[in-house]
Each structure stands twice: as C-alpha cells, then as structure tokens.
Amino acid sequence: MILYLLKRNKVIFSMTAEEKEELETRKKRLLYLLVLIFIFAVFLFNSVIVRF
C-alpha cells in the first residue's frame, strides 16, 4: 500500500506542467459540476416542499 502511494506520488511529481494544468482544470470542472448538481437538488427540493 505504501509502495503504491509512493509510486503514485512519483508519477505526480514527474508530471509535466501541461499534465498538472490538465489535472487542475479537471478538478475545477468536477467542482463546478458538483456545485451545479447541488443547486439543482436544492431547487428541486424547494419546489417539492412548496407543493405540499
């Protein structure tokens, strides 16, 4: 397990700047998606509460 983590860290450290940037944009996209889903869920929840 520890070896796996070390290997993973090495891979992350050996990444090029481009790959790191891509990883960051992917994280941001995921975050935006989660925020949108959260807002949508709250909206649906509120509309259901208003109905009943």
C-alpha positions, -999 to +999 in steps of 0.1 A: +000+000+000+027+025+010+047+015-021+017+021-042+013+056-027+050+064-032+048+053-069+017+074-073+035+104-058+064+099-081+041+098-111+025+131-099+060+147-093+072+135-127+042+150-145+048+178-169+034+213-163+008+206-190-004+175-173-006+192-140-026+220-155-050+195-171-054+178-137-063+212-122-088+220-148-104+186-144-107+192-106-123+226-113-147+211-138-157+185-112-162+211-086-184+232-109-204+201-118-209+193-081-220+229-073-245+228-102-259+195-091-262+208-055-280+239-067-303+218-089-310+194-060-319+224-037-341+238-063-360+205-068-362+200-030-377+235-026-403+230-054-414+198-037-417+215-003-438+243-018-461+218-035-470+200-003 
